[in-house]
Amino acid sequence: MTGIYLSGTGNTKHCLEFLLSLASPEAALIPIEDPNAVSLIRETDEIYLAYPTQFSNMPFMVRDFINKNSDIWSGKKVFLLTTMGLFSGDGTGCAARLLKKYGADILGGLQILMPDSISDCKMLKKPVEECARIVREADVRLTQAALSIASGKYPQEGLSFWSHMAGLFGQRLWFYNKTTGYRKKVTVNDSCIGCGNCVKKCPMENLSIADGKAVSAGKCAMCYRCVSICPKQAITVLGNKIYMQCRFDKYIV
């Protein structure tokens, strides 16, 4: 068994790591941007694929990964795990439908509420103590899911027709075209000191340092890693002010 994940601020990595530690402790765990991810999938029959939901959709980085490597999915058994800040609809279903197209057998889906990771949007920000409570409740749900999987009953969240309708009409229909422009929305202000932390962490290799300042190549995946690790809070994506740098390690209290 292999776990593949896209995680920006650590939420999704924690959920997949926690689930697999209970369901299959020997499973390999690797980020989707790792060059070895494809070869591991080729060598494994059962895949756990995890990613954050964005407007009831999978991140385009995940969609591109599945499409680019369309030949590796045939006959693979895939379980989908998604994280969400508020609402997911059919977050798992989006990948499930695409993977089925390439011959994968979808075992199930699990959609987990986690602290919101959009650092430059005030709407969903919560105190650290509240975020810690959300994580504890997520761990309870993950434990229950692991027990269910151990008995051969895979959760089926986000995979039904009604979930599809909820995701489509609840968010995707209104936001899908809008989000296509988000790849170019990274803004770096004059507080940037050119430390390069964002360059090292970006899964898309979207950032580089030029003339002592981070610059974007216009292919942001909206994972918010760069926003949440910048020591000067110099980077924004959707907003223009940092309200809270969202990192999973802050919620362990």
Beta strands, then each sheet from edge to edge (+ up, - down):
strand 1: 2-5
strand 2: 28-31
strand 3: 46-52
strand 4: 77-84
strand 5: 105-113
strand 6: 187-188
strand 7: 207-210
strand 8: 213-216
strand 9: 235-236
sheet 1: 2+ 1+ 3+ 4+ 5+
sheet 2: 6+ 9-
sheet 3: 7+ 8-
end
